[in-house]
Amino acid sequence: MTAAIRADESLGPVPGDFDRHTVEQFLYREARLADEGDYDAWEALWTDDALYWVPIDGEGGDPGRQMSVIYDNRGRISTRLKQLRTGKRYAQAPPSNLRRLLSNIEFLCGRVNPVGGVDLEVGANFLAIESRARGTRLWGGRTTYRLRRDASGLRLAYKKVVLVDNDQPLPTLGFVI
């Protein structure tokens, strides 16, 4: 799984066939679906070869050799969502009330994907507000997305969430960040 992360030789210019408005609306929808716990719709956004990564201690190195908060392939994303859907996941009983804001959305580069096309790599800052009985917590950071176009539209091939305080002990992260 680390090949998808370290394959810098596959970087290229920003592909010209991605419309900024369409990309931004996709990212806003992804955030809203996660916030509202619409896990079926959120899961449908991912490609079959997807990777979801939340490193610790900065940008993260090799997730195959270093600890991560989350390092999920497509199968593990599905398992994580099945657990959340049961309503019996202790860390989310009752579920958090969530809202996130996205800003500073930038088209970063193109990246050759395994199916022969070019994914668009996008960066965005975020601030997520989690409200629970124990209080309200702010989660901030930078997300890197890789978006892939297929017959159904845009899909999420990669999501890396770098929390601003990932060098500190984190409270339970029992929701989709």
C-alpha positions in Angstrom: 0.0 0.0 0.0 2.9 2.4 0.4 3.6 2.6 -3.3 0.5 4.8 -3.6 2.1 7.2 -1.1 5.7 7.3 -2.1 5.4 7.2 -5.9 6.7 10.8 -6.5 7.8 9.8 -10.0 4.2 9.7 -11.0 3.6 13.4 -10.3 2.7 15.7 -13.1 1.1 19.0 -13.9 -2.5 19.7 -12.8 -4.8 18.0 -15.3 -6.8 20.5 -17.3 -10.0 18.5 -17.5 -11.1 19.1 -13.8 -13.6 21.9 -13.2 -12.9 23.9 -10.0 -16.6 24.3 -9.1 -17.3 20.6 -9.6 -14.3 19.6 -7.5 -15.2 22.0 -4.7 -18.8 20.7 -4.7 -17.6 17.1 -4.5 -15.4 18.0 -1.5 -18.2 19.8 0.3 -20.5 16.8 -0.3 -17.9 14.4 1.0 -17.6 16.5 4.2 -21.4 16.8 4.6 -22.0 13.1 4.1 -19.4 12.3 6.8 -20.8 14.9 9.2 -24.3 13.7 8.8 -23.4 10.0 9.2 -24.6 9.1 5.7 -22.1 6.3 5.5 -23.6 4.5 2.5 -23.4 7.6 0.4 -19.9 8.4 1.8 -18.6 4.9 1.1 -19.9 5.1 -2.5 -17.6 8.0 -3.1 -14.5 5.8 -2.8 -12.7 3.9 -5.6 -12.0 0.2 -5.2 -8.2 0.9 -4.7 -8.8 3.7 -2.2 -6.5 4.6 0.7 -7.5 6.6 3.8 -4.6 7.8 6.0 -4.4 9.9 9.2 -0.7 9.9 10.2 0.7 10.8 13.6 3.7 13.1 14.3 3.7 15.5 11.4 3.2 14.6 7.7 3.9 10.9 8.3 6.6 8.9 6.8 6.1 5.3 5.6 2.7 4.2 7.1 3.7 0.5 6.5 6.5 1.0 9.1 5.2 3.8 11.4 2.2 4.2 13.6 -0.9 5.9 12.2 -4.2 6.9 13.7 -5.9 5.5 10.6 -4.3 3.7 7.6 -7.2 1.9 5.7 -7.4 0.3 2.3 -10.8 0.0 0.7 -11.7 -3.2 2.6 -10.8 -1.6 5.9 -12.8 1.5 5.1 -15.8 -0.7 4.6 -15.2 -2.5 7.9 -14.8 0.8 9.7 -18.2 2.0 8.3 -19.9 -1.3 9.2 -18.9 -0.8 12.8 -20.2 2.8 12.8 -23.5 1.7 11.2 -24.2 -0.8 14.1 -24.7 2.1 16.5 -22.9 0.0 19.1 -19.4 1.5 18.7 -18.7 2.7 22.2 -16.8 5.8 21.1 -19.8 6.9 19.1 -22.6 6.1 21.5 -24.4 8.4 21.3 -23.1 9.7 17.9 -21.2 13.0 17.8 -22.8 16.0 16.3 -20.3 17.2 13.6 -19.8 20.0 11.2 -16.7 20.8 9.2 -15.5 23.7 7.2 -13.2 23.5 4.2 -11.0 26.3 3.0 -7.9 27.1 1.0 -8.8 24.5 -1.6 -5.9 24.2 -4.0 -5.3 22.0 -7.1 -1.8 20.6 -6.4 -0.8 18.3 -9.2 -1.7 15.3 -11.3 -0.8 11.8 -10.3 -0.8 8.8 -12.6 -3.2 6.2 -11.2 -3.2 2.4 -11.5 -5.9 2.3 -14.2 -3.9 4.4 -16.6 -5.4 7.8 -16.1 -4.4 10.8 -14.1 -5.9 11.7 -10.7 -6.2 15.3 -9.5 -4.4 15.9 -6.2 -6.2 18.6 -4.2 -5.2 20.1 -0.8 -7.6 21.8 1.6 -7.6 23.1 5.2 -10.4 22.0 7.5 -11.9 22.7 10.9 -14.2 20.1 12.3 -16.4 20.8 15.3 -17.4 17.8 17.3 -20.1 18.2 20.0 -20.6 15.4 22.6 -22.0 15.2 26.1 -18.4 15.5 27.4 -18.0 18.8 25.6 -17.0 20.4 22.3 -13.7 19.7 20.5 -12.1 21.3 17.5 -10.2 19.2 15.1 -8.1 21.1 12.5 -5.7 20.2 9.8 -4.9 19.8 6.2 -6.4 17.2 3.9 -4.9 15.9 0.7 -7.3 14.3 -1.7 -6.8 12.4 -4.9 -9.8 12.6 -7.1 -10.5 10.3 -10.1 -13.0 10.7 -12.8 -15.0 7.6 -13.9 -18.3 7.0 -15.7 -20.3 8.0 -12.7 -18.3 11.3 -12.1 -15.7 12.1 -9.5 -14.5 9.5 -7.0 -12.2 9.6 -4.0 -9.0 7.5 -4.5 -7.0 8.8 -1.6 -7.5 10.9 1.5 -4.7 11.9 3.9 -5.7 14.0 6.9 -2.9 15.7 8.8 -4.2 16.9 12.1 -2.5 20.1 13.4 -1.9 18.5 16.8 -1.0 15.0 15.7 2.2 15.2 17.7 0.1 15.2 20.9 -2.0 12.5 22.6 -5.3 12.5 20.8 -8.7 11.8 22.4 -10.8 9.1 20.9 -11.3 9.7 17.2 -14.5 7.6 16.8 -15.9 9.3 13.7 -14.9 9.7 10.1 -12.5 12.7 10.0 
